[in-house]
Amino acid sequence: METARILRGRGYYGYLHVKVLPGARREDICEAARYADRISLNVETTGESRLRALSGIKDFASDIRKRLSWIADAAPGRHSTQLVIGAAGETDREIFECIASLYSSVQPSRIYYSAFRALPGTRLAQRESTPAWRSRRWYQVDYLLQKYGFGRTELLALIDELGALANDDPKALLARGRDPVDPNSATLSDLLHVPGIGTVTAHAILRARQERPIRVPRDLGLSSAALKRALPYLALPGVARQATLAGFG
Protein backbone atom coordinates (compact mmCIF):
# COMPACT_ATOMS: atom_id res chain seq x y z
CA MET A 1 0.00 0.00 0.00
CA GLU A 2 2.90 2.34 0.69
CA THR A 3 4.18 1.73 -2.84
CA ALA A 4 0.73 2.56 -4.25
CA ARG A 5 0.56 5.77 -2.20
CA ILE A 6 3.99 6.86 -3.42
CA LEU A 7 3.17 6.14 -7.06
CA ARG A 8 -0.11 8.04 -7.00
CA GLY A 9 1.33 10.83 -4.84
CA ARG A 10 4.14 11.43 -7.34
CA GLY A 11 1.85 11.71 -10.30
CA TYR A 12 1.68 8.18 -11.71
CA TYR A 13 -1.79 7.78 -13.19
CA GLY A 14 -1.15 4.68 -15.28
CA TYR A 15 -2.53 1.19 -14.69
CA LEU A 16 -2.02 -0.19 -11.18
CA HIS A 17 -3.01 -3.69 -10.05
CA VAL A 18 -2.87 -4.46 -6.32
CA LYS A 19 -2.92 -8.09 -5.14
CA VAL A 20 -4.80 -8.80 -1.91
CA LEU A 21 -3.72 -11.61 0.39
CA PRO A 22 -6.19 -14.01 2.05
CA GLY A 23 -7.12 -12.67 5.48
CA ALA A 24 -6.47 -9.02 4.59
CA ARG A 25 -8.14 -6.34 6.70
CA ARG A 26 -11.21 -4.70 5.24
CA GLU A 27 -9.74 -1.20 5.66
CA ASP A 28 -6.68 -2.26 3.64
CA ILE A 29 -8.92 -3.59 0.88
CA CYS A 30 -10.82 -0.29 0.79
CA GLU A 31 -7.55 1.65 0.61
CA ALA A 32 -6.31 -0.59 -2.21
CA ALA A 33 -9.50 0.16 -4.12
CA ARG A 34 -8.86 3.90 -3.82
CA TYR A 35 -5.42 3.66 -5.43
CA ALA A 36 -5.66 0.75 -7.85
CA ASP A 37 -7.34 0.30 -11.21
CA ARG A 38 -7.67 -3.43 -10.50
CA ILE A 39 -7.48 -5.41 -7.27
CA SER A 40 -7.52 -9.18 -6.99
CA LEU A 41 -7.45 -12.07 -4.57
CA ASN A 42 -6.84 -15.54 -5.97
CA VAL A 43 -9.44 -18.11 -4.95
CA GLU A 44 -6.97 -20.83 -6.15
CA THR A 45 -9.40 -23.75 -5.79
CA THR A 46 -13.06 -24.62 -5.51
CA GLY A 47 -13.85 -24.95 -1.81
CA GLU A 48 -12.81 -25.72 1.74
CA SER A 49 -12.07 -29.44 1.29
CA ARG A 50 -9.90 -28.78 -1.77
CA LEU A 51 -8.12 -25.88 -0.08
CA ARG A 52 -7.03 -28.17 2.77
CA ALA A 53 -5.00 -30.15 0.23
CA LEU A 54 -3.09 -26.98 -0.61
CA SER A 55 -2.90 -25.04 2.64
CA GLY A 56 -3.27 -25.94 6.29
CA ILE A 57 -3.74 -22.36 7.50
CA LYS A 58 -6.24 -20.70 5.15
CA ASP A 59 -9.98 -20.85 5.77
CA PHE A 60 -11.91 -20.79 2.50
CA ALA A 61 -15.09 -19.19 3.84
CA SER A 62 -13.41 -16.52 5.95
CA ASP A 63 -10.01 -15.81 4.43
CA ILE A 64 -11.07 -16.03 0.79
CA ARG A 65 -14.82 -15.86 0.12
CA LYS A 66 -15.50 -13.18 2.73
CA ARG A 67 -12.57 -11.11 1.46
CA LEU A 68 -13.83 -11.49 -2.10
CA SER A 69 -17.16 -10.01 -1.01
CA TRP A 70 -15.33 -7.08 0.63
CA ILE A 71 -13.36 -6.55 -2.58
CA ALA A 72 -16.58 -6.61 -4.61
CA ASP A 73 -18.05 -3.92 -2.35
CA ALA A 74 -14.92 -1.76 -2.51
CA ALA A 75 -14.17 -2.11 -6.23
CA PRO A 76 -17.28 -3.20 -8.17
CA GLY A 77 -16.36 -4.13 -11.74
CA ARG A 78 -12.64 -3.67 -11.00
CA HIS A 79 -11.61 -6.95 -9.40
CA SER A 80 -10.55 -10.38 -10.58
CA THR A 81 -9.51 -13.78 -9.28
CA GLN A 82 -7.75 -16.96 -10.44
CA LEU A 83 -8.06 -20.73 -10.13
CA VAL A 84 -5.15 -23.14 -10.45
CA ILE A 85 -6.65 -25.98 -12.46
CA GLY A 86 -5.83 -29.43 -11.08
CA ALA A 87 -3.80 -28.35 -8.06
CA ALA A 88 -6.15 -29.95 -5.54
CA GLY A 89 -7.63 -32.69 -7.70
CA GLU A 90 -10.93 -30.86 -8.23
CA THR A 91 -13.18 -32.03 -11.04
CA ASP A 92 -14.32 -29.81 -13.90
CA ARG A 93 -17.85 -30.00 -12.53
CA GLU A 94 -16.60 -28.54 -9.23
CA ILE A 95 -14.78 -25.81 -11.15
CA PHE A 96 -17.93 -24.93 -13.08
CA GLU A 97 -20.04 -24.73 -9.92
CA CYS A 98 -17.35 -22.54 -8.33
CA ILE A 99 -17.08 -20.03 -11.16
CA ALA A 100 -20.84 -19.87 -11.66
CA SER A 101 -21.17 -19.06 -7.96
CA LEU A 102 -18.42 -16.42 -8.11
CA TYR A 103 -19.96 -14.67 -11.11
CA SER A 104 -23.40 -14.61 -9.52
CA SER A 105 -22.28 -13.55 -6.02
CA VAL A 106 -19.16 -11.34 -6.14
CA GLN A 107 -19.23 -10.62 -9.91
CA PRO A 108 -15.52 -10.46 -10.76
CA SER A 109 -14.71 -8.68 -14.00
CA ARG A 110 -12.65 -11.70 -14.98
CA ILE A 111 -11.53 -15.10 -13.75
CA TYR A 112 -8.10 -16.39 -14.80
CA TYR A 113 -7.16 -20.06 -15.14
CA SER A 114 -3.70 -21.54 -14.70
CA ALA A 115 -2.77 -25.19 -15.23
CA PHE A 116 -1.06 -26.67 -12.16
CA ARG A 117 2.61 -27.50 -12.64
CA ALA A 118 4.39 -29.71 -10.11
CA LEU A 119 7.68 -28.25 -8.89
CA PRO A 120 10.55 -30.22 -7.27
CA GLY A 121 11.00 -29.62 -3.57
CA THR A 122 7.40 -28.61 -2.89
CA ARG A 123 4.72 -30.54 -1.00
CA LEU A 124 2.94 -31.24 -4.30
CA ALA A 125 6.06 -32.32 -6.20
CA GLN A 126 4.73 -35.86 -6.72
CA ARG A 127 1.36 -34.74 -8.02
CA GLU A 128 0.81 -34.98 -11.76
CA SER A 129 0.95 -31.66 -13.61
CA THR A 130 -2.21 -30.50 -15.36
CA PRO A 131 -2.06 -30.46 -19.17
CA ALA A 132 -2.10 -26.93 -20.58
CA TRP A 133 -5.15 -27.67 -22.76
CA ARG A 134 -7.36 -27.93 -19.70
CA SER A 135 -6.86 -24.31 -18.70
CA ARG A 136 -7.38 -23.23 -22.31
CA ARG A 137 -10.72 -25.03 -22.41
CA TRP A 138 -11.75 -23.26 -19.22
CA TYR A 139 -11.04 -19.88 -20.77
CA GLN A 140 -13.34 -20.90 -23.63
CA VAL A 141 -16.13 -22.08 -21.31
CA ASP A 142 -15.76 -18.92 -19.23
CA TYR A 143 -16.16 -16.78 -22.35
CA LEU A 144 -19.32 -18.62 -23.37
CA LEU A 145 -20.74 -18.10 -19.89
CA GLN A 146 -19.78 -14.45 -19.46
CA LYS A 147 -19.62 -12.89 -22.91
CA TYR A 148 -21.93 -15.00 -25.07
CA GLY A 149 -24.73 -15.60 -22.59
CA PHE A 150 -24.76 -19.41 -22.75
CA GLY A 151 -26.94 -20.90 -20.02
CA ARG A 152 -25.67 -22.86 -17.04
CA THR A 153 -27.64 -26.01 -17.91
CA GLU A 154 -26.43 -25.80 -21.49
CA LEU A 155 -22.78 -25.59 -20.46
CA LEU A 156 -23.07 -28.38 -17.91
CA ALA A 157 -23.79 -30.69 -20.85
CA LEU A 158 -20.11 -30.32 -21.77
CA ILE A 159 -19.08 -32.17 -18.61
CA ASP A 160 -19.30 -35.97 -18.66
CA GLU A 161 -20.53 -38.34 -15.96
CA LEU A 162 -17.05 -38.42 -14.41
CA GLY A 163 -17.08 -34.64 -14.02
CA ALA A 164 -14.55 -34.04 -16.79
CA LEU A 165 -14.40 -31.53 -19.64
CA ALA A 166 -13.41 -32.86 -23.08
CA ASN A 167 -10.37 -31.54 -24.93
CA ASP A 168 -12.45 -30.06 -27.74
CA ASP A 169 -13.82 -26.64 -28.64
CA PRO A 170 -16.82 -26.32 -26.28
CA LYS A 171 -18.71 -24.03 -28.66
CA ALA A 172 -18.35 -26.54 -31.50
CA LEU A 173 -19.42 -29.40 -29.24
CA LEU A 174 -22.65 -27.62 -28.36
CA ALA A 175 -23.29 -26.52 -31.95
CA ARG A 176 -23.18 -30.12 -33.18
CA GLY A 177 -26.42 -30.82 -31.36
CA ARG A 178 -28.32 -27.81 -32.73
CA ASP A 179 -30.23 -27.19 -35.96
CA PRO A 180 -28.40 -25.11 -38.59
CA VAL A 181 -28.82 -21.36 -38.17
CA ASP A 182 -30.27 -19.12 -40.87
CA PRO A 183 -28.41 -15.80 -40.52
CA ASN A 184 -31.37 -13.97 -42.09
CA SER A 185 -33.74 -14.82 -39.25
CA ALA A 186 -31.45 -15.80 -36.38
CA THR A 187 -31.47 -13.95 -33.08
CA LEU A 188 -28.25 -12.56 -31.61
CA SER A 189 -28.10 -15.58 -29.31
CA ASP A 190 -28.52 -17.97 -32.25
CA LEU A 191 -25.64 -16.33 -34.11
CA LEU A 192 -23.39 -16.42 -31.05
CA HIS A 193 -23.92 -20.18 -30.87
CA VAL A 194 -22.27 -20.61 -34.28
CA PRO A 195 -18.54 -21.46 -34.15
CA GLY A 196 -16.49 -18.76 -35.84
CA ILE A 197 -19.01 -16.00 -35.11
CA GLY A 198 -18.24 -13.62 -32.26
CA THR A 199 -20.05 -10.63 -30.83
CA VAL A 200 -18.67 -8.10 -33.33
CA THR A 201 -19.53 -10.28 -36.34
CA ALA A 202 -22.94 -11.22 -34.96
CA HIS A 203 -23.94 -7.57 -34.61
CA ALA A 204 -22.53 -6.85 -38.09
CA ILE A 205 -24.71 -9.62 -39.55
CA LEU A 206 -27.80 -8.21 -37.84
CA ARG A 207 -27.07 -4.81 -39.38
CA ALA A 208 -26.17 -6.16 -42.83
CA ARG A 209 -29.37 -8.16 -43.24
CA GLN A 210 -31.42 -4.99 -42.75
CA GLU A 211 -29.92 -3.74 -46.02
CA ARG A 212 -30.14 -6.94 -48.06
CA PRO A 213 -30.60 -10.70 -47.53
CA ILE A 214 -27.55 -12.78 -46.73
CA ARG A 215 -27.42 -15.26 -49.60
CA VAL A 216 -23.83 -16.44 -49.99
CA PRO A 217 -21.01 -17.03 -47.49
CA ARG A 218 -19.08 -13.88 -48.38
CA ASP A 219 -22.09 -11.80 -47.27
CA LEU A 220 -21.31 -12.85 -43.69
CA GLY A 221 -18.11 -10.78 -43.62
CA LEU A 222 -16.10 -13.58 -41.97
CA SER A 223 -12.43 -14.30 -42.45
CA SER A 224 -11.58 -17.51 -44.32
CA ALA A 225 -10.68 -19.34 -41.10
CA ALA A 226 -13.85 -18.22 -39.28
CA LEU A 227 -16.01 -19.03 -42.31
CA LYS A 228 -14.59 -22.54 -42.48
CA ARG A 229 -15.61 -23.07 -38.87
CA ALA A 230 -19.05 -21.54 -39.29
CA LEU A 231 -20.33 -23.05 -42.56
CA PRO A 232 -21.27 -26.51 -41.23
CA TYR A 233 -23.66 -24.84 -38.76
CA LEU A 234 -25.32 -22.34 -41.10
CA ALA A 235 -28.30 -22.60 -43.44
CA LEU A 236 -27.97 -20.14 -46.33
CA PRO A 237 -30.71 -19.77 -48.97
CA GLY A 238 -30.06 -22.11 -51.89
CA VAL A 239 -26.63 -23.17 -50.60
CA ALA A 240 -25.96 -26.73 -49.51
CA ARG A 241 -24.29 -27.00 -46.13
CA GLN A 242 -20.58 -27.68 -46.54
CA ALA A 243 -17.80 -28.44 -44.12
CA THR A 244 -15.17 -26.79 -46.31
CA LEU A 245 -14.76 -23.69 -48.45
CA ALA A 246 -14.86 -25.66 -51.69
CA GLY A 247 -17.12 -23.90 -54.17
CA PHE A 248 -17.03 -20.56 -52.40
CA GLY A 249 -14.25 -18.75 -54.24
N, C-alpha and C positions, 0 to 999 in steps of 0.2 A: 504494500500500500504506500510505503514511503517513496518507492520508485515512481509509482503512478502520480503521486502528489508533485514530485519534482518535475516530471515530464510535463504535466499540464501547467504547473506554475511557471515554467520557463518557456511557455509558448508552443509546446508540441500539441498540435491538434489533429494529427494523423491517427490511423487505426490503432487501437489499444485493446488487447484481449487479456483479461485477468482470470487466472485459474483459481478456483475455490477448493480448498481441501475439505474432506469429510469432517464434520464436527465444528466447522467454522462458526464464529459468533454472528448473530443476526446483524449487529451493528457494523461488523466488518463487511458483510455482504452488501448492506445498503451503501456503505462508503465506496465499495468497488463499483457498484452500479452508477455512482455519480461520476466517476472518472473514466470508466471503460466503455468502449463501443460494444463489446461482447464480454460476457462472463460465462464461465462454465464450471460444472462439477461432473466428473465422470462417474456414471452409475456402475460401470465395469461389467456387471453381471445382472441376472434376472431377479434375484430375490435373496432372502435371508439364508436359506439352506445352501444355495450356491456360493454366497459370499463367504460362508464359513470355510469352504474349501480353499479360499484365496487369502483370507485374513482372519486372524483370531481376535482382533481388537475392534473392528468396525461393526457397528450395528446398522443394518440396512434401513430399518424404519426410521431411526432417529438421526444417524449420522449422514445418511444419503437422501432418503425420500423427503424427510422434513426440510433439509437444507435446500433441496430442489424446489420445494414449494416457496421457501423464503426468497430464493433467487427469482422465481417466476413473479412474485409480488414486487420485487425491487427493480427488475429489468424485463418487463413483459415484451416479448418479441425480440429480445436481444441476448438470449441465452441458449446454450447448447449442451449436449452431453455425448458420451461415447460408451459403447459396449465392446468388450474384447471377446470376439466370437470363439467359443470352444475352450476358453480358459478353465472353466469350472465344470465342463461336461454337460452344459445345458443343451436341451434339444431346441430345434428350430421352432417348434410350437411354443415353448417357453419364451423364446426370444420374441415371437410375434405378439404374444399376450403382454409381454413387458412393454414393448414399444407402443402398442395400441393404448395401453394404460397411460404411458407417459404423455403421448400426444393429446389424450382426452383430459388429463388432469393438470399437468404443469405446462403443457403446450410449448415445448422447446422449438426454436426456430429451425433446428436441425439436429439429427442424431447421426453420429459418426460410427463406423464399424471397422474394427481392426482384427485381423486374423491372429489368433494366439500363436506365438513362436516360443518354443521351449529353449531356455538358455542354460548352459552348463553352470553348475555351482549354485543354482537356485532351488527352492523347494519343489518346483514343478519341472525340474530338468528331465525327469523320466516320462513326463506326459507327452503324448504325441502332438506335434504341431498341427494346427488347423490349416488345411489347404487354402491358398489365397482366393480361389474361386468362390468359396463360401461367403466371404465378406463382400465380394463383388455382387453376388446374387442378392445379398441383403440391401445393398444400396439400391438395386433395381426394385425390389419389393417396397422399400421405403418410399421411393419416388412414386410408385403406383398408388400407394396409400395417401401420401401427402399432396402430391401435385396433380395427379390424374383423377382423384376421387373414386378409386376402386373401393368397393365395399369390403368390410371385414370378413363376412361369410364367403364372399367371392375369393378373397386372397387365401383364406384358410384351406381352400381346395387344392392349393399348391403343395400342401404339406401332407405327406403320406401317413399311413397308420402307425409308423414307427416314430413319427414326429420329425421327419427329416425333409429338407427342401432339396429338390432335384437340381443338378448342375445343368440347367437349361434356362433360356430366356423366359422369365415368368410371364411376360406379356404375350409372347408367342404361345406358350402353353395354354393360357386361358383363351386365346383367340381361336385355337384349334377346335374348341367345343362350341363355337358360336356360328350363327348364320353369317354369310358374307354381307358386307355393309355397302349400301348404295350411297355414295357421297352426295348425291343430289337430294336425298331425303333424310340422311342420318342426323341425329342430334350431336351436339358437341361431345357428349359422353360416348356415343357410338364410335365417333371418329377417333377418340383417344384410346379406344380399345384395339385399334388396328396397329400392329407392329409397323414401325417406320414413320408413324404420324405422331408428332408431338403437339404441344399446345399452340406454338406459333403457326405451324402448318394447318392445324385443325381450324383455327380462326380464319386463316387465309382462304381455306376451302369454303367456309361458310359465307365469306364475303364474295368470293369469285362466282359462286353459283347464283347469286342475286343478279349478276350481269348476264350470264349465259349458262346453259346446262354443261355439266362436266361429262364429256362423251368419251374421251380417250385418255390414256394414262398421263400424257404430258400436261393435260389441263390441271392436274393435281399440284403441279409446281414442286414435285419432290426431286431430290437428287437421285442419281442412278442407283446408289446403294439402298437408299430408303425406299425407292419404288420397287426394287427387287424384293424387299421384305414385305411390302404392303400388298402387292398384287394378288397373292393367293387368298387374301381375306376381303377383297373388294368385288363388288358387282357393278360393272360399268355397262351402260346401255349398248347392246349389240356386240359386246366384246366377251369372248370366252375367258373364263378364269384361267390364268397361267401362273406357273411357279417361277418362270424366268422372264427375261426381257425379250426373248425371241419374238420377232414380229412387231416390235414397238420401236422402230428406228427413229 
